[in-house]
Amino acid sequence: MKIKLITLGLLIVSGILMGCGTDTAQTDTAVSSTSSNAGQAVESVKAGEPSPTSTMAVSENNELTPDALGNLSISSIGDTLKFNSDSVVLPKGTEINVIFKNESVGLEHNWVVINKEDKDAVLADAIAAGPDSEWLKPSDSRVLAYTKLVKPGETDNITFTTPDSGVLLAICTFPGHAAGGMISDIVVE
């Protein structure tokens, strides 16, 4: 009986893991699109397509800062529910080009910039918006900038102008991801 239960458990886990794999035919097709996110230009880059390069700067405190061209490279860290930095420092009133790479094998992620005090309300509204809205309330005025929901191995680029001040956060609005640690503080100075 124990052997049957163990075998059944292994089959279930194997099925789940196979369902999380990527379709190579889909990732080999390079398609680029442009859309608008709350008035910001957004360019999507799929796997296999070159993405803008950045000479990302990391401070001694492991804070990310944009390079001299205003490019900021952000990524997820595998399937850990973490961004590549817990803290991002941005200059005030500056146009920033965010290059967001989803390094996950089986999870979708986005990068959403909000004011710190709006976190709980934005996350609640994201769940209510559901998957058809990519886990983000459409036209949410509390959202300062956001990427689309990025599939594993893919990249999305957004350009936005930083505010003159504020305590901001970058979060992933996919249900449970922010609670699991996908949050970065953004310091505007």
Secondary structure, DSSP 8 states (H G I E B T S, - for coil): -HHHHHHHHHHHHHHHHHHTS--HHHHHS--EEEEEETTEEEEEE-TTS-------EE-TTSEEE--TTSEEEEEB-TTSS-BS-SEEEE-TT-EEEEEEE---SS--B--EEEEGGGHHHHHHHHHHH-GGGTTS-TT-TTEEEE---B-TT-EEEEEEE--SS-EEEEE--STTTTTTT-EEEEEE-
